[in-house]
Amino acid sequence: MKTCIYLTSKNIIKEQVVREFLNNNYQLICVESNSEISGGQPYGYDETLLGCKNRTKQFKENENYISIENGFVKLDKNTIYDIAVIIININGKNITEWSNKRYFPIEILKFPDINTRTRALVSYFEKNNETRYIQLKETINKFKIYLE
């Protein structure tokens, strides 16, 4: 019987990356979880990490899990990027790793209303899943040594 690992998301890209990472050596169960971040979209490193941790609150018995949270970070008025944090708790080892940054086009930052800007950022993010896939795959592969 394969060891069970929970993924705190039903997002297709996150699931694909995790399935490839686990290489059929574990049983993956995707579960809905809540980041508990107001508005649903984390901004900044602190909120992104908090959202990732909040998604794991449902685990009380040292279950094996992988939690992934993407957040937006605004560097200045012309620079905003997406970053992901991944927390893995497998076989009693708990490790946190940050991804590379994915920068957004400056045109999106021109929306004066934060809600409109957030919707545009999320839309851009969803249309560019290939770069998100690469971002998450590069990050999760840093954990390979913990599966051995």
C-alpha positions in Angstrom: 0.0 0.0 0.0 1.3 3.4 -1.0 1.8 6.2 1.6 -0.8 8.9 1.3 0.1 12.5 0.7 -2.4 15.3 0.7 -2.2 18.3 -1.6 -4.0 21.3 -0.1 -5.4 22.3 -3.5 -7.5 21.1 -6.4 -5.7 23.4 -8.8 -4.9 21.4 -11.9 -1.4 22.9 -12.4 -0.4 22.3 -8.8 -1.8 18.8 -8.9 0.2 18.1 -12.1 3.4 19.3 -10.7 3.0 17.3 -7.4 2.0 14.1 -9.3 5.1 14.4 -11.4 7.2 15.1 -8.3 5.8 12.0 -6.5 6.4 9.9 -9.5 3.6 7.4 -8.7 5.4 6.4 -5.5 2.7 7.8 -3.2 -1.0 8.1 -3.3 -2.0 11.8 -3.8 -5.3 13.1 -2.4 -6.2 16.6 -3.4 -8.3 18.4 -0.8 -10.0 21.8 -0.8 -8.5 24.1 1.8 -8.8 27.7 2.7 -5.9 30.2 2.9 -8.1 32.4 5.1 -6.6 35.4 3.5 -9.0 38.3 3.2 -10.1 38.6 -0.5 -8.5 35.2 -1.2 -5.3 36.7 -2.8 -2.2 37.1 -0.7 -0.1 40.2 -1.1 3.5 40.1 0.2 5.7 37.4 1.6 4.0 37.4 5.1 0.5 36.9 3.7 1.6 34.3 1.2 3.4 32.2 3.9 0.4 32.6 6.3 -2.0 31.5 3.5 0.2 28.4 2.9 0.3 27.5 6.6 -3.5 28.1 7.0 -4.2 25.6 4.3 -2.6 22.9 6.5 -4.7 23.5 9.6 -6.9 20.6 8.9 -4.0 18.2 9.5 -3.8 17.2 13.2 -2.2 13.8 13.2 1.1 14.5 11.4 -0.3 13.6 8.1 1.9 13.8 5.0 1.0 16.9 3.0 2.1 19.4 0.4 0.8 23.0 0.6 1.3 25.5 -2.2 0.4 29.2 -2.1 1.0 31.9 -4.7 1.1 35.5 -3.7 1.7 38.9 -5.3 4.5 41.1 -4.2 4.7 44.8 -5.1 8.3 46.1 -5.2 7.4 49.6 -6.4 4.8 51.3 -8.5 6.3 49.7 -11.7 7.2 46.3 -10.4 5.0 43.5 -9.2 5.7 39.8 -9.3 4.1 36.4 -8.3 5.9 34.2 -5.9 5.0 30.8 -4.5 5.8 29.1 -1.2 5.7 25.4 -0.8 5.5 23.6 2.5 6.1 19.9 2.5 5.5 17.7 5.6 6.5 14.1 4.6 7.7 11.4 6.9 8.1 13.7 9.8 10.2 16.3 7.9 8.7 19.7 7.5 10.4 21.9 4.9 9.5 25.3 3.4 10.8 26.6 0.1 10.2 29.8 -1.9 10.0 29.9 -5.7 11.5 32.1 -8.3 9.7 35.4 -9.1 7.4 35.7 -12.1 7.1 39.3 -13.1 3.9 40.9 -14.5 3.6 43.3 -17.3 3.6 47.0 -16.3 0.3 47.6 -18.1 -1.6 45.7 -15.4 -0.2 48.1 -12.7 -1.9 51.0 -14.5 -5.4 50.0 -13.2 -6.1 52.6 -10.4 -8.6 50.4 -8.5 -7.0 47.5 -6.5 -9.9 45.2 -7.2 -9.6 45.7 -10.9 -5.9 45.3 -10.7 -6.2 42.1 -8.7 -8.6 40.6 -11.2 -6.2 41.5 -14.0 -3.3 40.0 -12.2 -5.2 36.8 -11.5 -6.4 36.6 -15.1 -2.9 37.1 -16.5 -1.6 34.5 -14.0 -4.2 32.0 -15.2 -3.5 32.6 -18.9 0.2 32.0 -18.3 0.0 28.6 -16.6 3.0 27.4 -18.4 5.3 29.8 -16.5 3.5 28.9 -13.3 4.1 25.2 -14.0 7.8 25.8 -14.5 8.0 28.0 -11.4 6.4 25.3 -9.2 8.2 22.4 -10.8 11.6 24.1 -10.3 10.7 24.7 -6.6 9.3 21.4 -5.7 12.2 19.5 -7.3 14.4 21.0 -4.5 12.5 18.6 -2.2 13.5 15.4 -4.0 16.2 14.5 -1.4 13.5 14.4 1.3 11.6 11.6 -0.5 14.5 9.2 -0.4 
